[in-house]
C-alpha cells in the first residue's frame, strides 16, 4: 500500500477567512430562507444590582414618595426599586415596569404557598392570583411599548397605559376581596397586598410632566 502524502498546513489567514465566511453565512440564513432578520432591540433590559448613582437613587425615592401616601409603603417601594435604579435611569415608564415585575414575582411566590390548599376561600384567592399572573405577560409587553416610545411621549390617555391601569386596579380589587379570609396566610397576604399597591401606584399616579388638565389613568387627577 502506498504512503498517503501529508497535506500542507492551512495558512492562518485562510482559517480566519473560513471562520468569517461561516459567521456571515449563518447570519444570512434567514434572508436566504426568505425570512427577514429579526430587529434588534437596543434598549438596555431591566437588570438588577448594577452600579448606581445618587441621582438614580434620588429619582426612585422621589417617585415612591410622590406615588404612595404612607411613609412605610413608600420606603418599601424604594427598597423594591433600588436594585433596578440604574436600569430605571430616571424613567417613569421603567419605574412602573420594575414595580409590576416585582409584584408578579411576589404573586408567583404567593401562588406557590397556596398551591396545595383545599380551603374554599383560599381556592378563590388562588384563582385571582393565577389569573393575574396569566395576564401579566401582556401587561408587561404594553409597559415595554411605553418604554420604547419614551416617557415624554406617554400621557394619561395612552391606550396601553389605560389597559395596564385597568388590569392592575382589577387585580388589586379582586385580591383585596378574595384573599382576606385566609387564616394562617394573613401575614403573607398583607405583604403581597403592599406589593400590589406599590405597582398600582407606580403605574397610575400622575407624572410631573403630564398636562395638568388631564386626569391620571385612575381618574383621580394629578
C-alpha positions as CSV (number, residue, x, y, z in Angstrom):
1,X,0.0,0.0,0.0
2,X,1.4,3.4,-0.9
3,X,2.1,6.1,1.6
4,X,-0.6,8.8,1.8
5,X,1.1,12.2,1.3
6,X,0.6,14.7,4.1
7,X,-1.5,17.7,3.3
8,X,0.3,21.0,3.9
9,X,-1.0,23.1,6.9
10,X,-3.8,25.6,6.2
11,X,-2.4,29.1,6.3
12,X,-3.7,31.1,9.3
13,X,-5.2,33.8,7.1
14,X,-7.3,31.2,5.3
15,X,-8.6,29.9,8.6
16,X,-9.7,33.4,9.6
17,X,-11.4,33.8,6.2
18,X,-13.2,30.5,6.5
19,X,-14.5,31.4,10.1
20,X,-15.6,34.8,8.9
21,X,-17.4,33.3,6.0
22,X,-19.2,30.8,8.2
23,X,-20.3,33.6,10.6
24,X,-21.6,35.6,7.6
25,X,-23.4,32.7,6.1
26,X,-25.1,31.8,9.4
27,X,-26.2,35.4,9.8
28,X,-27.5,35.4,6.3
29,X,-29.5,32.2,6.6
30,X,-32.9,33.9,7.5
31,X,-32.6,36.1,4.4
32,X,-31.6,33.1,2.2
33,X,-34.7,31.2,3.5
34,X,-36.9,34.2,2.7
35,X,-37.3,35.3,6.3
36,X,-36.4,38.9,7.3
37,X,-33.8,39.2,10.1
38,X,-35.2,40.0,13.5
39,X,-34.9,43.6,14.5
40,X,-32.5,44.2,17.4
41,X,-33.9,46.0,20.5
42,X,-31.1,48.4,21.5
43,X,-32.8,49.5,24.8
44,X,-31.0,48.1,27.8
45,X,-33.0,45.4,29.7
46,X,-34.3,45.9,33.3
47,X,-31.3,44.5,35.2
48,X,-30.8,44.2,38.9
49,X,-27.8,45.3,41.0
50,X,-25.9,47.3,38.5
51,X,-23.5,50.0,39.9
52,X,-25.7,53.0,40.6
53,X,-25.6,56.8,41.2
54,X,-27.0,59.1,43.8
55,X,-29.2,60.7,41.0
56,X,-30.7,57.3,40.1
57,X,-31.5,56.5,43.7
58,X,-32.9,60.0,44.3
59,X,-35.3,59.5,41.4
60,X,-36.8,56.3,42.7
61,X,-37.1,57.8,46.2
62,X,-38.9,60.8,44.8
63,X,-41.2,58.7,42.6
64,X,-42.1,56.4,45.5
65,X,-42.8,59.4,47.8
66,X,-44.9,61.1,45.1
67,X,-46.9,58.0,44.2
68,X,-47.6,56.5,47.7
69,X,-49.4,58.1,50.6
70,X,-47.8,56.4,53.6
71,X,-44.2,56.5,54.6
72,X,-43.9,52.8,55.4
73,X,-45.2,51.7,51.9
74,X,-43.1,54.5,50.2
75,X,-40.0,53.1,52.0
76,X,-40.8,49.6,50.9
77,X,-41.3,50.9,47.3
78,X,-37.9,52.4,47.4
79,X,-36.3,49.2,48.7
80,X,-38.0,47.2,46.0
81,X,-36.9,49.5,43.2
82,X,-33.4,50.2,44.5
83,X,-31.8,47.1,42.8
84,X,-33.2,48.4,39.5
85,X,-32.1,52.1,40.0
86,X,-29.6,52.1,37.2
87,X,-31.9,50.3,34.7
88,X,-34.7,52.7,35.6
89,X,-32.4,55.6,34.9
90,X,-34.9,58.3,35.7
91,X,-37.7,56.8,33.7
92,X,-41.3,56.8,35.0
93,X,-42.1,54.0,32.5
94,X,-39.3,51.9,33.7
95,X,-40.2,52.5,37.4
96,X,-43.7,51.2,36.6
97,X,-42.2,48.2,34.8
98,X,-40.0,47.4,37.8
99,X,-43.0,47.8,40.2
100,X,-45.1,45.3,38.1
101,X,-42.1,43.0,37.7
102,X,-41.6,42.7,41.5
103,X,-45.4,42.4,42.0
104,X,-45.6,39.5,39.6
105,X,-42.7,37.8,41.2
106,X,-44.4,38.2,44.6
107,X,-47.7,36.8,43.3
108,X,-45.9,33.8,41.8
109,X,-44.2,33.1,45.2
110,X,-47.5,33.5,46.9
111,X,-49.2,31.1,44.5
112,X,-46.7,28.5,45.4
113,X,-47.8,28.8,49.0
114,X,-51.4,28.3,48.1
115,X,-50.9,25.5,45.6
116,X,-51.8,22.7,47.9
117,X,-54.8,24.2,49.6
118,X,-58.2,22.6,49.7
119,X,-59.8,25.5,51.7
120,X,-62.6,27.1,49.5
121,X,-61.8,30.7,50.3
122,X,-58.1,30.1,49.5
123,X,-59.2,28.4,46.3
124,X,-60.9,31.7,45.2
125,X,-57.8,33.6,46.2
126,X,-55.7,31.2,44.2
127,X,-57.9,31.8,41.1
128,X,-57.4,35.6,41.4
129,X,-53.7,35.1,41.7
130,X,-53.4,32.7,38.8
131,X,-55.5,35.0,36.6
132,X,-53.3,38.0,37.5
133,X,-50.1,36.0,36.7
134,X,-51.5,34.7,33.4
135,X,-52.2,38.3,32.2
136,X,-49.0,39.8,33.5
137,X,-47.1,39.0,30.3
138,X,-49.5,41.0,28.2
139,X,-49.3,43.9,30.7
140,X,-45.5,43.9,30.8
141,X,-45.4,43.8,27.0
142,X,-47.6,47.0,27.0
143,X,-45.3,48.6,29.5
144,X,-42.4,47.7,27.3
145,X,-44.0,49.5,24.4
146,X,-44.4,52.6,26.6
147,X,-40.7,52.3,27.4
148,X,-39.9,52.1,23.7
149,X,-41.6,55.4,22.8
150,X,-40.2,57.3,25.8
151,X,-41.6,59.0,28.9
152,X,-42.2,62.3,27.2
153,X,-44.5,60.6,24.6
154,X,-46.7,58.9,27.2
155,X,-49.7,60.8,28.6
156,X,-52.6,59.7,30.8
157,X,-54.7,58.8,27.9
158,X,-52.3,56.4,26.2
159,X,-54.2,53.2,25.4
160,X,-51.5,50.8,26.6
161,X,-51.2,52.7,29.9
162,X,-55.0,52.7,30.3
163,X,-55.2,49.0,29.7
164,X,-52.4,48.3,32.2
165,X,-54.1,50.6,34.7
166,X,-57.4,48.7,34.4
167,X,-55.7,45.4,34.7
168,X,-53.7,46.3,37.8
169,X,-56.7,48.0,39.5
170,X,-58.7,44.9,38.9
171,X,-56.0,42.7,40.4
172,X,-55.8,44.9,43.4
173,X,-59.5,44.9,43.9
174,X,-60.0,41.2,43.4
175,X,-57.1,40.3,45.7
176,X,-58.4,42.5,48.5
177,X,-61.9,40.9,48.0
178,X,-61.0,37.3,47.7
179,X,-57.8,36.9,49.7
180,X,-58.6,38.2,53.1
181,X,-60.3,35.3,55.0
182,X,-57.3,33.1,54.7
183,X,-56.3,32.3,58.3
184,X,-52.6,31.4,58.6
185,X,-51.8,33.2,55.4
186,X,-52.8,36.6,56.7
187,X,-49.2,37.8,57.0
188,X,-48.2,36.8,53.5
189,X,-51.4,38.3,52.2
190,X,-50.7,41.6,53.9
191,X,-47.2,41.8,52.4
192,X,-48.4,40.8,48.9
193,X,-51.1,43.4,49.1
194,X,-48.4,46.0,49.6
195,X,-46.6,44.8,46.5
196,X,-49.8,45.2,44.6
197,X,-50.4,48.7,46.0
198,X,-46.9,49.8,45.1
199,X,-47.2,48.5,41.5
200,X,-50.6,50.1,41.2
201,X,-49.3,53.5,42.3
202,X,-46.3,53.4,40.1
203,X,-48.5,52.8,37.1
204,X,-51.4,55.1,37.7
205,X,-50.1,58.0,39.6
206,X,-49.7,61.3,37.7
207,X,-46.3,62.3,36.4
208,X,-45.0,65.8,36.9
209,X,-44.7,66.4,33.1
210,X,-48.3,65.5,32.3
211,X,-50.8,68.1,31.2
212,X,-52.5,69.1,34.5
213,X,-55.8,69.4,32.7
214,X,-55.8,65.6,32.2
215,X,-56.7,63.2,34.9
216,X,-54.4,60.3,35.8
217,X,-55.5,56.9,34.4
218,X,-57.4,56.1,37.5
219,X,-59.5,59.3,37.1
220,X,-58.2,60.8,40.4
221,X,-56.4,63.7,38.7
222,X,-52.8,64.8,39.0
